[in-house]
Amino acid sequence: MEISSLAWFNGVLVPTEQANPSVASNTLHLGISVFDGIMAYWNRDHWYVHWLDAHLERFCASSTRMGLNTPWTPAALAEGIAQLLETVPKRTHYLRPIAYRTAPEVFFEVDVESSSMCVFATPVERDADGPYSCQMSARQRVHHRAIPATWKVSGAYANSYLAEREAKASGFDTGLMLDASGRVAEAGTSNIFFLTHEGLLTTPRLNGDVFPGITRALFLDLAREQDIRIAERDVMPGEIPGFAAAFATGTLCEVRAVDRIGVTRLKSSGHPQVQQLIKSFREITHQ
């Protein structure tokens, strides 16, 4: 994977490899780091960084909750991102802010506090039209009483990694996980939406185990603007064959029609409401 040669690290641009943690950092050994993901779109002659403030506020709040205390505010990070974008090729990039410890402190308690923040960039494609397929994953969504879903703790995403890795080994794009009560939660790195044959947009409610994605919130707003009825409720896997269409949303995947979930085939790619929501999303990201 190509990444930016420079990274914003604790207030300055440095060669990316200089921002690495020690091999003995508890960030690596215990998964004690938090991250976020932000899309920086290059639109003709300018950058459009999608919902920057919301992402950075969530990132900084997660860092504080995990005890990774740094002096860097969302405003300082936004300024650093602007500096970083001046150094990368003018094409769409995925930005990865991450907070972690750099010092060789392998245990729970640390003698030297080395909490740091870094942002680097990697070029990505946009506006992908190919549909997703979802395996019904054997991996259960991490319960919020174990690790809160809202914090984006790196260690918790081993769960998503396994779900997606196993799905791809079985010929799917991602895995659709259930929660501890057997309800549909989310795909590996994206929220899931369904459309009924009557046009009701249905998505799992935020019960603590479902990640309150920023892109998820945007699509609910878009649906309201288009007078699409919405139901945020518990969804059971047995209901999936009865839906007319489905789509997945997330920062990196943006929005993808889902044409297959397990053995169920859906006609999502050509569904008019799915296509209209995709069109509305792209009008925003192309501004």
N, C-alpha and C positions, 0 to 999 in steps of 0.2 A: 504494500500500500504506500502510495506517495503521500508524504506529509510536508508541511512547510519547513523550510530550512531554518527559519527563525521562530521563536515562541516568545510570547509575553510571559515573563517570569518575575513575580514579585516586583513589578513596577518598571522593568526594563526589558528590551528586546535582546535576546541572547540566542546563540546557536542552540537548536532544539535539544541536542544531546547533552548540553550543559544543565538542563533542567531536570535531569534524571535523579530519582531518589537513590539512596544507598541500597545495596543488595540486602542489607540487614535492617532496612526500615520496616516498621510494623505495618506500614501501608501495604507492602507486598505480602507479608506473612499472615496478616489478619484481615485483609480487605478493608482496612480503615482508610478509606478515601471516599470522596463524593464527587460527582461529576454532573454535567449537563450537556445538552447538545443544542446547537443553534445553527440555522441555515442563513448564510450570507449569499444572497442572490446578486449576480451581476446582470443588470438590466440596461443594455445598450451602452450607457455612458456613466452609470452610477451604481453604487452598492445599495441594496435594500436588505437590511438585516431584520429578519422576521421575528417580531414580538420580543425584541431584545430585552426590554426592561423586565418583562415577566419572567424570562428565563434567568436573568442575572439575580433577581430578587429571590427566586426559588433556590438558586445555587448557593447564594450567600447564607440564606436561612438554613439550608441543609448542612453547610460547613460548620456553622455555629452549633447546631444541635449535636453534631458528632464530635464536638470539642476541638475542631480544627480552627482555632481562632487566629485570624490575620487582620491587619489593618485595612485590607482592600475592600472598598465599598462597591456596590453596583456601578456607581458613576465612574470610579477609577477603572474598573474592569472595562466599561464601555469605551473609555478613552484608550485603553490599551488595545482593545479590539480594533478600533479605528486605525491605530498605528500599525498593527499587524497586517491589516488588509491592504495597506499601502505597499507592502513588500511581496505580495503574492500575485500570481497571474490573474488577469481580469476574466474570471469565469466563476461559476458557482462553487462555493466551498461550504463544507461542514465544519463548524467551529466546536472545539471540545475544551470547555473550561473544566479544570480538575483541581481539587484541593487535596493535599497529601502531606505526609511528613518526609523530609529528605534525609534526616540524620540516621546513623546506625543505632536505632533504638528498637530492638526486636520484641520487647515484652509489652504487656499492657501499660504499665507505668513507665514514663520516660523521664530521664534526668535532664535532657536538653530538649526544649520544645523547638521544633523546626517546622511548624506548620507553614505551608507555602501554597500559593495559587499560581496556576499556569494556564495559558490558553494557546493552543496551536490549531492549525487549519489543515484540512485535506480536501483536495478537489473531488467533487462528486457530480453525477448527472442529476438532472431534474426532469420533472414532468413525465415520468415513466408511465406508459399506458398498459403494459402487460399485467394481466390479472395475477393475483396471489392464489396460492393453494395452502390450506391449513390442515395439518394433522391434528387429530384430537390427542393431545399430548398426555403421556402418562405422568408427566411432571406436574406437581401441584403448585399453584401460586404461593409464594412465601406469605405466611400469615402476618398481618400488620402488628400483632402482638409480639412477633419475633423480631422483625425489622420493619419500621413504618414505611409504607409504600411511597409516601410523599418525599422521602429524603434522598432518593437516588444514591444509595450507598453502593459502592462498587461491589462489595462482597455479595450482596443480594442478587446481583445480576449473573452469578454463576448458574442460578436457577434458569434464567432466560437463555443463557448460552447452551445449557444442556437440552432444553426444549427445542431450540432451533437446530442444534447440531443433529439431534436424533430425527427431527422432521426431515432435514435435507438428506440424511442417509436413507430415508424411506421414500424419497422422491417428491417431497413437499417443500414449500418455501419457508414455512415457519410452523410453530406449534401453537395451538390454541389451548390455553391452560384453564383448568377449573380451580375454584377455591376449595377450602377444607370442607365446605358443605355441599360440594358437588355442583355449584353454580358456575356458569361461564364467567370467567374473569377477564382475561385479555390474551392477546397473542404475545410472542416472545418480547417484542419491543414496540408494540402498537396496541392501541385501543380498537375494539371491534364494534361495529354498528350493523344492525339488521333493518330491512324494510319488509313490512308485511304486504300481503297482496292488496290491502286496503290503503297502502301508502303511509302507514304509521312508522316513523323512525324510532327504532327500539335499540337501547344500549344498556349494558349492565350498570346498575346504579353504583354510586360511590359508597361502598360499604366498608371502606378501610383497606380492602385487599385489591381494589381496582385503582390503578394509577390515574390520578386526575390530570391527564395530559393537557398541555396547552393547546395542541392541535385538536384534541377532543372538544375542548370548550369552544374553539373557533367554529367547528362544524355544527355544534348545537346552535350557535348564534346565526350561522348561515341558514340553517333549517328554519329558525324562527322568522328570519327576514323573508323567506320564501313561503311562509304560511304552511310549512310541513308540520304536521302534528308529531309530538315527541312523547316517548314513554321511557323514563329512566327507571328500570325495575330489574328484579332478579330474572335472569334468563337461564333456563335449564337446557342441557344439551339435547334432550329429546324434542325440543321445540324447533331445532335448526332445520329439519326437512320441511317444515311448514312455512318458512320464510321465502319471500320472493327474491331477495337479493341481500348482499352483505358487502361491506367495505371496511378496510383497516386504515387507521390514521396514526401518524407519528411524525416527529420532526424529520427524520431521515427518509422514511418511506413516503412522506407527504400524505397522499391518499391513493389507495390501490383497491380496485374492485376485487372481491373475493369470489371466485367462480367454483371453488371446491372446498368443502370442509369435511374431512374424513371421506366417507363414501357418498356424501350428499353433493350433488351438482346443482349450482345456482346460475341463473342467467343475469349475473350482476353487471358484466361488462357493457351490455347494451341497455341496461335499465335507465329510463329517462331521468328519474330523480337522482340516481347515482351520477349520471353524466352532468346534470345541471349543477350539482354540488361540487363536482370536480372543476367545472368551468368557473364557478364563483371563487373557489379557492385560488385558482391560477390567475384570476384577475387581480387578486390581492398580491400574490407573490411576484407578479410581473409589473407592479407599479413603479 
